[in-house]
Amino acid sequence: MQPSDRSDPLTKAFPAGLAGDAEAVVSVMPASHLLPTAPFSVVVEGHQVLIPERLYNDEPPADAVASLSSRQRQLLHCLYSRHCDGVVRQRHLEKIVGSTDPWVVPFVVQLVGEYVLEILIVICDELRDLAAPGTGGHLAYGQFIVDNPAYFARTQRRVVSYWSCYYRGTYASFQGYPGRTLLDLLRSAASGRAGHSWPNLAPVASRVHGYC
């Protein structure tokens, strides 16, 4: 399904049913002279959404955020988890990572496939029970991966690449890397939802050197 023709591209980061809330959020965001970059497409509850790779807007003032509803604040935190500043991304991630709402899930999974170790640890701490069948997280994350297999395949490869490039000194083995723990949890959720084992694309040790 194609995203609806909403005026601001940031509103397309959420399913069409949240358009009014998304527009309210965008209305309080300070303007930026830089446009959001390279949106990626995923499917959320049968709707194609376009989530920015990065956005450059300053954070809105506290009184503007306070004027939003709880759902609107959730969407705002989702968007700012795509901010160009990693500290800003982490601060807003911490407000949403405990949610199992399906439109939140892709914002968290995207951060799993990125390079900030502190963010991976925050996600790992929050999603440690993801493998438990029947929980909200198990169902929400599993369904998202089942609906977006190519996207998750790319995420798996990115996790390995960032470990190989940046974190071998801290984690000599990929087995101890928090990103690997998260991939195991996400694959477990996907396996439960799909009814079969989800492919593990982490390479064997002898092939890791080609991942950077």
C-alpha positions as CSV (number, residue, x, y, z in Angstrom):
1,M,0.0,0.0,0.0
2,Q,1.4,3.4,-0.9
3,P,1.8,6.1,1.7
4,S,-1.0,8.8,1.6
5,D,-0.3,12.2,0.0
6,R,0.4,14.2,3.2
7,S,2.1,17.5,2.9
8,D,5.1,17.3,5.3
9,P,7.3,14.2,4.6
10,L,7.7,13.6,8.3
11,T,4.0,12.7,8.6
12,K,4.6,9.8,6.3
13,A,6.7,8.1,9.0
14,F,3.5,6.8,10.6
15,P,0.4,5.0,9.3
16,A,-2.3,7.2,7.7
17,G,-4.6,6.7,10.7
18,L,-2.1,8.8,12.8
19,A,-2.0,11.6,10.3
20,G,-3.7,14.1,12.5
21,D,-1.4,13.4,15.4
22,A,1.7,13.5,13.2
23,E,0.6,16.8,11.8
24,A,0.3,18.2,15.3
25,V,3.8,17.0,16.1
26,V,5.3,18.5,13.0
27,S,3.6,21.8,13.7
28,V,5.6,22.3,17.0
29,M,9.0,21.2,15.5
30,P,11.4,24.1,14.8
31,A,12.1,24.5,11.1
32,S,15.4,23.2,9.8
33,H,17.4,24.5,6.8
34,L,18.3,20.8,6.1
35,L,15.7,18.4,4.9
36,P,15.4,14.9,6.4
37,T,17.7,12.5,4.6
38,A,17.2,9.2,2.8
39,P,13.9,7.9,4.1
40,F,13.6,4.2,4.3
41,S,10.4,2.3,3.6
42,V,8.9,-0.4,5.8
43,V,5.4,-1.8,6.3
44,V,3.5,-1.2,9.6
45,E,0.2,-2.9,10.0
46,G,-0.2,-3.2,6.2
47,H,0.7,0.4,5.6
48,Q,3.9,1.6,3.9
49,V,5.6,4.3,5.9
50,L,8.7,6.4,5.1
51,I,11.0,7.0,8.0
52,P,13.8,9.5,7.7
53,E,17.4,8.2,8.0
54,R,18.2,11.5,9.8
55,L,16.5,14.7,10.7
56,Y,18.1,18.0,11.7
57,N,15.4,20.0,13.4
58,D,16.2,21.4,16.8
59,E,14.1,20.0,19.6
60,P,10.9,21.9,20.4
61,P,10.6,23.9,23.6
62,A,9.2,22.2,26.7
63,D,5.9,24.2,26.6
64,A,5.3,23.1,23.0
65,V,5.9,19.5,23.9
66,A,3.6,19.8,27.0
67,S,0.8,21.0,24.7
68,L,0.7,17.7,22.8
69,S,-1.3,14.7,23.8
70,S,0.4,11.6,25.1
71,R,0.2,9.9,21.7
72,Q,1.5,12.9,20.0
73,R,4.5,13.1,22.4
74,Q,5.1,9.4,21.5
75,L,5.3,10.3,17.8
76,L,7.6,13.2,18.6
77,H,10.0,10.9,20.5
78,C,9.9,8.5,17.5
79,L,10.9,11.2,15.1
80,Y,13.7,12.6,17.3
81,S,15.1,9.1,17.6
82,R,16.2,9.8,14.0
83,H,18.0,13.0,14.9
84,C,21.5,13.6,13.6
85,D,22.9,13.9,17.2
86,G,23.3,10.6,18.9
87,V,22.7,12.0,22.4
88,V,19.3,13.4,21.2
89,R,18.5,10.0,19.6
90,Q,19.2,8.2,22.9
91,R,17.2,10.7,25.0
92,H,14.1,10.2,22.9
93,L,14.6,6.5,22.4
94,E,14.4,6.1,26.2
95,K,10.9,7.5,26.1
96,I,9.5,5.0,23.6
97,V,11.6,1.8,23.8
98,G,9.2,0.2,26.3
99,S,6.3,0.6,24.0
100,T,4.9,-2.2,21.9
101,D,2.8,0.0,19.6
102,P,3.5,-1.2,16.1
103,W,4.4,2.2,14.7
104,V,7.1,2.6,17.4
105,V,8.8,-0.8,16.6
106,P,10.6,0.3,13.3
107,F,12.2,3.2,15.0
108,V,13.7,0.9,17.7
109,V,14.8,-1.7,15.1
110,Q,16.5,0.9,13.0
111,L,18.6,1.9,16.0
112,V,19.6,-1.8,16.5
113,G,21.2,-1.6,13.1
114,E,23.2,1.6,13.9
115,Y,26.6,2.2,15.6
116,V,26.0,3.9,19.0
117,L,26.9,1.3,21.6
118,E,25.1,3.2,24.4
119,I,21.9,3.0,22.4
120,L,22.3,-0.7,21.8
121,I,22.7,-1.2,25.6
122,V,19.5,0.8,26.3
123,I,17.5,-1.3,23.8
124,C,19.0,-4.6,25.1
125,D,18.1,-3.8,28.7
126,E,14.5,-3.0,27.7
127,L,13.9,-5.8,25.3
128,R,15.6,-8.6,27.3
129,D,12.2,-10.4,27.6
130,L,11.4,-10.2,23.9
131,A,11.9,-13.9,23.3
132,A,9.0,-14.8,25.7
133,P,6.1,-16.1,23.7
134,G,2.8,-14.3,24.1
135,T,4.2,-11.0,25.3
136,G,3.3,-7.8,23.6
137,G,6.9,-7.2,22.5
138,H,7.3,-10.8,21.1
139,L,4.1,-10.3,19.0
140,A,4.8,-6.7,17.8
141,Y,8.5,-7.2,16.9
142,G,7.9,-10.6,15.4
143,Q,5.1,-9.3,13.2
144,F,7.2,-6.3,12.1
145,I,10.1,-8.6,11.0
146,V,7.7,-11.0,9.2
147,D,6.3,-8.1,7.3
148,N,9.7,-6.7,6.5
149,P,12.1,-9.6,5.8
150,A,14.5,-7.7,3.5
151,Y,14.7,-4.8,5.8
152,F,15.6,-7.1,8.7
153,A,18.1,-9.0,6.6
154,R,19.9,-5.7,6.0
155,T,19.7,-4.8,9.7
156,Q,21.4,-8.1,10.6
157,R,24.3,-7.4,8.2
158,R,24.6,-3.8,9.5
159,V,24.9,-5.0,13.1
160,V,27.8,-7.3,12.1
161,S,29.5,-4.6,10.0
162,Y,29.4,-2.0,12.8
163,W,30.8,-4.5,15.3
164,S,33.6,-5.5,12.8
165,C,34.5,-1.8,12.1
166,Y,34.2,-0.2,15.5
167,Y,33.9,-2.6,18.4
168,R,36.3,-5.5,18.0
169,G,38.6,-3.9,20.6
170,T,35.8,-3.9,23.2
171,Y,34.2,-7.2,22.1
172,A,36.8,-9.5,20.7
173,S,34.0,-12.0,19.8
174,F,30.8,-11.0,18.1
175,Q,29.1,-13.4,20.5
176,G,29.5,-10.9,23.3
177,Y,28.4,-7.8,21.5
178,P,25.0,-6.3,22.6
179,G,23.9,-6.0,18.9
180,R,24.3,-9.8,18.6
181,T,22.1,-10.3,21.7
182,L,19.5,-8.1,20.1
183,L,19.5,-10.0,16.9
184,D,19.0,-13.2,18.7
185,L,16.0,-11.7,20.6
186,L,14.5,-10.3,17.4
187,R,15.0,-13.5,15.4
188,S,13.3,-15.4,18.3
189,A,10.3,-13.1,18.1
190,A,10.2,-13.5,14.3
191,S,10.5,-17.3,14.5
192,G,7.5,-17.4,16.9
193,R,5.4,-15.2,14.7
194,A,6.4,-17.0,11.4
195,G,6.1,-20.5,12.9
196,H,9.6,-21.5,11.7
197,S,13.2,-20.6,12.4
198,W,14.2,-17.2,11.1
199,P,17.4,-17.0,9.1
200,N,20.6,-16.0,11.0
201,L,22.7,-13.9,8.7
202,A,25.6,-13.3,11.1
203,P,28.6,-14.8,9.4
204,V,30.9,-17.5,10.7
205,A,34.1,-16.1,12.3
206,S,36.2,-16.8,9.2
207,R,34.0,-14.5,7.1
208,V,33.6,-11.6,9.4
209,H,36.6,-9.7,8.0
210,G,34.6,-9.0,4.8
211,Y,31.9,-7.1,6.7
212,C,33.5,-3.6,6.9
